[in-house]
Amino acid sequence: MRMTIESDPSYPAHWEADVVLRDGGTARIRPITTEDAGRLVSFYEQVSDESKYYRFFAPYPRLSDRDVHRFTHHDYVDRVGLAATIGEDFIGTVRYDRIGPDGRPASAPADEAEVAFLVQDAHQGRGVASALLEHIGAVARERGIRRFAAEVLPANTKMIKVFTDVGYQQKRSFEDGSVHLTLDLEPTAESLAVQRAREQRAEARSVQRLLAPGSVAVVGVSRSGAGVGAAALRNLRDSGFHGHLYAVNEAVTRDLLDGVRAYRTVEAIGAPVDLAVIAVPADRVPDAVAACGEHGVQGLVVLSAGYGDSGPAGLARQRELLRQVRSYGMRLIGPNAYGVINTAPDVELNASLTPAPMPVRGRTGLFTQSGAIGIALLSALLRRGEGLSSFVSAGNRADVSGNDILQYWYEDEATDVALMYLETLGNPRKFTRLARRTAAVKPVVVAKGGRHTPAGHVVPGTRLSEDTVSALLRQAGVIRVDTVTELVDVGLLLSSQPLPAGPRIAILGNSESLGVLTYDACLAQGLRPLPPLDLTTAASPEDFRTSLASALASDDCDAVIVTAIPWVSEHALADDLADALREAVAGTPGKPVAVVHVELAELVQALSATRGPADEPPAHPAADALRTPAAPAAPGRAASTPEPDRIPSYPAAERAVKAVAEAVRYGQWRRALADAGQVPEYEDIDEAGAAAQLAGLLADVDGGAVLTLSDWDARELLARYGIRVLPTLPAPSPDAAVRAAEVLGYPVALKTTAPHLRHRADLGGVRLDLTNEAELRRSYEELTDALGKPAELQPVVQPMVPRGVDTVVRSVIDPAAGAVLSFGLAGVASELLGDTAHRLVPATDRDAAALIRSIRGAPLLFGWRGSDPVDTPALEATLLRLSRLVDDHPEVIAVTLEPVVVAAEGVCALSATVRVAHPPARGDLGPRTLPSY
């Protein structure tokens, strides 16, 4: 049932949400309406007598007509009921009733409500009640309710645990034979942590069900053996999949297709099916989905195209597909997917279009949105000897996205490095949160396409600038690369080498010229290379071994890059050189080594080749996990897996150095996590006064409108957070300018504020250091003669401040990423070059320090060319205070301080623009939900 606002104007459609439950299945949460009477009665009939007793504190075999009316008629303010549904069926309900101090029904301003749950016995233990509590709590806060009260029988330990585990501040007492609980609904750090931990476990479990099914059915296998479905079936069969495998073709006339048991329908299989791979035309997919849903299939991989990739009609078809899939509690990879691979020895799943041999088992996970890019990456990794733990190519990404895969990889012990090709971030706020948590334990490398999205492309572009996206990813610890080649290069190094302890790079090899190229590349990447060691072209493998061992043992370097050019007898020495390098690394482990080669294909193969049968891949070099041998490779799998002494090699110095540099920066980020900094507490901040001021300013502003504050209001608001904005007085005439100067005190500045002249000192609209009335009148006349009438120029007068470096500080609320703090130097040059740095809000003291040092023009702040350094601690404090303002008050949607003059002592903003609006909903603080369709 889909209620609409048109059928019931009071119906709160924005409360509808899809959620992932604890076991990885999905359910829909929505308000209960008057049309749900029959569903409620049917639901209640399926609840056990014990559960009914726990709900009503007495035997209650059936609902009366009065009960049904009460539980289905709500005003969505003082009385609200929500249902968790799968398809048309209720599996759980929750309701609240607002009460007054006497415990009787009440209306606002009463801010307490009674809450009660009932979950169908067959669905208890799936996290239904926890999800309902999160959503009913968000609804209550929206309606002005601040506390929940609940009465629970002592024997109902499951429900008591739901309340006590939620993380809210609560009080508990025992009264009249029942447990009385009072929950404060204001989100806390603990409640948010609980919510996110549940989200992570549920979403990881949902992906795990897709990647490790016990049984798979391929729907749409042709009898001729041609086509996508038949290819997927062969790949599953040849991969050595350990579960049950079925083929489905409605016209099949024999028991086997390609050696696999075949059936006309999914229902005819007569056994559970965990995963279905659908490869039928788009117009037949709905029937296939319905058949899978009715059979209890847990997840789908839809290979079929003709959805968002085929224009508006296809996008509408895609939305309907997702609605249908979620109505059965399933999750979806695709449509237009390339498939999934799991190389775990107890699974060996190749539910993709990648033909045999499937990738060897390794410790790298790979996610792509593009099937074509997925093919290229798989090929590149296989060619260079890299194995995979898992692979997901999500196609149109209607449901399962990179966020879900990050949730899975975070706790997947088989994955040490995460590689991702993304065309959009979907939910950047959530992605950066998940990526930061994952990057704290394993590298996350992202190549992002779609910088300039062509019209009609299936994946829409983001509103964020590429510079902002890169900065936010870097802040989250993500290794951002520009190409899929760099994605493979960096992934190879991280999966086989330890992290470098610093930026000092030793270079050695048998070519002086190649060593110099490598040295220059290191400098370009901000590394600190040592002078290259030239072993000469006569160097033997033993010379390489000795020199590499010496470099690795030295305390003067953190990583080593070996360069090699061919000998006359290349084929004979490739294996010897590879063995020599491995021996040196094995003798002195702990530092990363990369090899740059010129036309030494045999060396590449030798360095990445296996040293014997070992189907269990080694743990990441930084880990101490035990390695155990496994069974021989199955038919359709590559014969072996890379050994721990594999050394990555690159055909160009720039590529090797780029990979090493990214590892250095990531290592620095990991070490910085130990001291991530703090969000300072300033005693002079007037948070309550700012809240009251904003409430007054927005009292007469419509919900969707944006208000630009007057200069006076902006200065007052910023002053409450300790941000000084220079006073400004209008000067519509020479006499008014003189009076303003007398109020402010000489010397003064006269400047224009017309939009086309503002912040454009290069156009001559500013006069400084005016020390008396005569100078002020003369400057006023010059401005108006040169640039226009006073009404056009809108001149103002300001007091002079000490000279310094002009900077720009901004904060803006992006609907997708949240609040972003930005910093750069003022002026045309910085704007033209895009020399601006960004950080997510709230910023810590370490963030602020890094922010001002990360722009290319930063030397101007620290005494460039003999100038006096400016007061960077005061500048950092201004950034932190602005970060606090926008974080404390989501009504502040944009602030621009330009210019902010940073002098030798102190800072001062010469002008400020502040825009405010009624705060939007914060999705990251609300209840768990899947993206809407």
TABEL-V874975 format. One record per backbone hydrogen bond with DSSP energy under -1.0 kcal/mol. CO is the residue of the C=O (numbers start at 1). NH is the residue of the N-H. E is the energy in kcal/mol with one decimal. If there is no record, write none. Layout:
# TABEL-V874975
co-><CO,CO>
nh-><NH,NH>
e-><E,E>
This chain:
# TABEL-V874975
co-><4,8,11,12,13,17,18,19,21,25,27,28,29,30,33,36,37,38,39,40,41,44,48,49,50,51,52,53,64,65,66,67,69,78,79,80,81,82,83,84,84,85,86,89,91,92,93,94,95,96,97,98,100,104,107,111,111,112,113,114,116,118,120,121,123,126,127,128,129,130,131,132,133,134,135,136,137,138,139,140,141,146,147,148,149,150,152,153,155,156,157,158,159,160,161,169,171,173,175,178,179,180,181,182,183,188,189,190,191,192,193,194,195,196,197,198,199,200,201,202,203,204,205,207,208,214,215,216,217,218,219,227,228,229,230,231,232,233,234,235,236,237,244,246,247,248,248,249,255,257,260,261,263,266,267,274,275,276,277,278,281,284,285,286,287,288,289,290,291,292,293,298,299,300,301,302,304,307,311,312,313,314,315,316,317,318,319,320,321,322,323,325,325,326,329,331,332,333,334,335,338,339,340,341,342,344,344,347,349,350,351,358,360,363,363,364,365,366,367,368,370,371,372,373,374,375,376,377,378,379,380,381,382,388,389,390,391,392,393,393,394,401,402,403,404,405,406,412,417,418,419,420,421,422,425,427,428,429,430,431,432,433,434,435,438,438,443,444,445,446,447,454,465,466,467,468,469,470,471,472,473,474,479,483,484,485,486,487,488,489,490,491,493,503,504,504,505,506,507,508,509,511,512,513,514,515,516,517,518,519,520,521,522,523,528,533,536,540,541,542,543,544,545,546,547,548,549,559,560,561,562,563,564,569,570,573,574,575,576,577,578,579,580,581,582,583,584,592,594,595,596,600,601,602,603,604,605,607,620,634,636,643,648,650,652,653,654,655,656,657,658,659,660,661,662,663,664,665,666,667,668,669,671,672,678,682,686,687,688,689,690,691,692,693,694,698,702,707,710,711,712,713,714,715,716,718,718,719,720,724,729,733,734,735,736,737,738,739,740,741,747,748,749,750,751,754,754,757,760,761,765,767,770,772,773,774,775,776,777,778,779,780,781,782,783,784,789,789,790,793,793,795,796,797,798,805,806,807,808,809,810,811,812,814,816,818,819,820,821,822,823,824,827,828,829,830,834,837,839,844,845,846,847,848,855,857,858,859,861,863,864,870,871,872,873,874,875,876,877,878,879,880,881,882,883,884,885,889,891,891,893,894,895,896,897,899,900,901,902,903,906,908,909,911,913,914,915,915,916,922>
nh-><8,11,13,15,16,29,930,27,24,21,19,85,17,83,36,40,41,42,43,44,45,47,52,53,54,55,56,57,68,69,70,71,73,98,76,96,32,94,30,91,92,28,89,86,120,84,118,82,116,80,114,106,103,100,110,146,147,99,149,97,95,93,123,124,126,22,131,132,133,134,135,136,137,138,139,140,141,142,143,145,144,185,113,183,115,181,179,156,157,160,161,162,163,164,165,184,182,180,178,175,152,173,150,171,148,192,193,194,195,196,197,198,199,200,201,202,203,204,205,206,207,208,209,211,212,244,275,246,277,248,279,231,232,233,234,235,236,237,238,239,241,240,216,218,263,220,221,252,262,260,257,247,249,269,270,299,217,301,219,303,284,288,289,290,291,292,293,294,295,297,296,331,276,333,278,337,336,310,315,316,317,318,319,320,321,322,323,324,325,326,327,328,330,329,26,300,400,302,398,396,353,393,351,391,349,347,348,242,342,352,340,638,388,416,417,389,419,392,421,394,374,375,376,377,378,379,380,381,382,383,384,386,385,362,343,366,341,368,338,339,397,405,406,407,408,409,410,415,365,445,367,447,369,449,427,431,432,433,434,435,436,437,438,439,441,442,418,479,420,481,422,457,469,470,471,472,473,474,475,476,478,477,446,487,488,489,490,491,492,493,494,495,497,528,558,559,530,561,533,563,535,515,516,517,518,519,520,521,522,523,524,525,527,526,505,509,539,544,545,546,547,548,549,550,551,552,553,506,594,508,596,510,598,573,574,577,578,579,580,581,582,583,584,585,586,587,588,560,562,650,564,604,605,606,607,608,609,647,623,637,358,646,595,597,656,657,658,659,660,661,662,663,664,665,666,667,668,669,670,671,672,673,674,675,845,685,690,691,692,693,694,695,696,697,698,701,705,916,714,715,716,717,718,719,720,721,723,722,686,909,797,737,738,739,740,741,742,743,744,745,800,770,798,767,796,757,758,760,763,764,752,750,748,776,777,778,779,780,781,782,783,784,785,786,787,788,792,793,794,753,754,731,751,729,749,902,826,900,824,897,822,895,820,818,429,814,841,812,839,810,837,808,831,832,833,835,836,823,821,848,849,850,851,852,858,860,861,862,870,866,867,872,875,876,877,878,879,880,881,882,883,884,885,886,887,888,889,892,893,917,813,915,811,913,809,910,807,908,805,871,903,901,726,898,896,709,893,894,707,925>
e-><-1.4,-2.3,-1.6,-2.0,-1.7,-3.4,-3.2,-2.1,-2.1,-3.4,-2.8,-3.4,-2.4,-2.8,-1.7,-2.7,-2.3,-2.3,-2.5,-2.5,-2.0,-1.3,-2.1,-2.3,-2.4,-1.7,-2.5,-2.4,-2.5,-2.4,-2.4,-2.8,-1.2,-2.7,-1.8,-2.4,-2.8,-2.3,-2.1,-3.3,-1.2,-2.8,-1.7,-2.1,-2.3,-2.9,-2.0,-3.0,-1.8,-2.0,-2.6,-1.7,-2.1,-2.4,-2.0,-2.4,-1.6,-2.8,-2.7,-1.8,-1.8,-2.7,-1.9,-1.3,-1.3,-2.8,-1.9,-2.5,-2.5,-2.0,-2.0,-2.9,-2.0,-1.7,-2.2,-2.3,-2.2,-2.0,-1.5,-3.0,-1.6,-2.8,-1.7,-2.8,-2.1,-2.7,-3.4,-1.9,-2.0,-1.9,-2.3,-1.7,-1.9,-2.7,-2.3,-3.3,-2.4,-3.4,-1.9,-2.6,-2.4,-2.3,-2.4,-2.3,-2.2,-2.6,-2.0,-2.5,-2.4,-2.4,-2.3,-2.4,-2.3,-2.5,-2.3,-2.5,-2.7,-2.5,-2.1,-2.0,-1.7,-2.5,-2.0,-2.1,-1.9,-2.1,-1.8,-2.4,-2.8,-2.5,-3.1,-1.8,-2.6,-2.2,-2.4,-2.3,-2.1,-2.6,-3.3,-1.4,-1.3,-1.1,-2.7,-2.5,-2.3,-2.5,-1.6,-2.0,-3.4,-1.8,-2.6,-2.6,-2.6,-1.5,-1.0,-1.5,-2.2,-2.5,-2.9,-2.6,-2.0,-1.7,-2.9,-2.5,-2.2,-2.2,-3.0,-2.6,-1.4,-2.4,-1.1,-1.2,-2.1,-2.5,-2.6,-2.0,-2.1,-2.6,-2.2,-2.2,-1.9,-2.1,-2.1,-2.0,-2.0,-2.2,-2.2,-2.3,-2.7,-2.7,-1.6,-1.2,-1.8,-1.6,-1.3,-2.3,-2.3,-2.5,-2.0,-2.8,-1.6,-2.4,-1.6,-2.5,-2.5,-2.2,-2.0,-2.1,-2.6,-1.0,-1.6,-1.1,-2.6,-3.3,-1.6,-2.8,-3.0,-2.2,-2.7,-2.1,-2.0,-2.3,-2.0,-2.7,-2.6,-2.3,-2.4,-2.7,-2.4,-2.5,-1.4,-3.0,-1.4,-2.0,-1.8,-2.2,-2.6,-2.4,-1.1,-1.3,-2.2,-1.8,-2.3,-1.9,-1.7,-3.1,-2.2,-1.5,-3.0,-3.3,-2.2,-2.7,-1.2,-3.0,-1.7,-2.9,-2.9,-1.5,-2.8,-3.3,-2.2,-1.8,-2.6,-3.3,-2.0,-2.1,-2.6,-3.0,-2.5,-2.7,-2.2,-1.9,-2.6,-2.7,-2.3,-2.6,-2.4,-2.6,-2.3,-1.5,-2.5,-1.8,-2.7,-1.7,-1.9,-2.6,-2.9,-2.0,-2.6,-1.6,-2.5,-2.2,-2.0,-2.7,-3.2,-1.3,-3.2,-2.8,-3.0,-2.7,-3.7,-1.9,-2.1,-2.2,-2.0,-2.3,-2.6,-2.2,-2.1,-2.0,-2.2,-1.3,-2.7,-1.6,-1.5,-1.9,-1.8,-1.9,-2.4,-2.6,-2.4,-2.7,-2.5,-2.1,-2.3,-2.7,-1.7,-2.8,-2.0,-1.9,-3.7,-1.1,-1.4,-1.3,-1.5,-2.9,-2.3,-2.5,-2.3,-2.6,-2.4,-2.4,-1.9,-2.3,-2.9,-1.7,-1.4,-2.2,-2.9,-2.6,-2.5,-1.8,-2.1,-2.3,-2.8,-1.6,-1.1,-1.1,-2.7,-2.0,-2.1,-1.6,-2.1,-2.5,-1.7,-2.7,-2.3,-2.0,-2.3,-3.1,-2.2,-1.8,-2.4,-2.6,-2.4,-2.5,-2.2,-2.2,-2.6,-2.3,-2.1,-1.0,-1.2,-1.6,-2.2,-1.3,-2.1,-2.3,-2.4,-2.4,-2.5,-2.3,-2.1,-2.3,-2.2,-1.5,-1.2,-3.0,-2.8,-2.4,-2.3,-2.5,-2.6,-2.3,-1.3,-1.4,-2.2,-1.9,-2.8,-2.2,-2.8,-2.1,-2.1,-2.4,-2.3,-2.3,-2.1,-1.8,-2.5,-3.1,-1.8,-2.7,-2.2,-2.8,-2.6,-2.1,-2.0,-1.8,-1.9,-1.7,-2.1,-2.6,-2.1,-1.9,-2.7,-2.5,-2.4,-2.2,-2.2,-2.2,-2.4,-2.2,-2.4,-2.1,-2.8,-1.2,-1.0,-2.1,-2.8,-1.8,-1.4,-2.5,-2.1,-2.2,-3.2,-2.6,-2.3,-3.1,-1.8,-3.1,-3.0,-2.8,-2.5,-2.5,-1.5,-3.2,-2.3,-1.9,-2.3,-2.3,-2.8,-3.3,-1.7,-2.9,-2.2,-2.2,-2.1,-2.2,-3.4,-2.4,-2.0,-2.4,-2.6,-1.7,-1.4,-1.7,-2.4,-1.2,-2.1,-1.1,-1.6,-2.0,-1.7,-2.9,-2.1,-1.9,-2.1,-2.4,-2.5,-2.3,-2.3,-2.3,-2.2,-2.2,-1.9,-3.0,-1.8,-2.4,-1.1,-2.1,-2.6,-2.7,-2.2,-2.3,-2.2,-2.9,-1.9,-1.6,-2.3,-3.0,-2.2,-2.7,-3.3,-1.3,-2.4,-2.7,-1.5,-1.5,-3.1,-1.4>
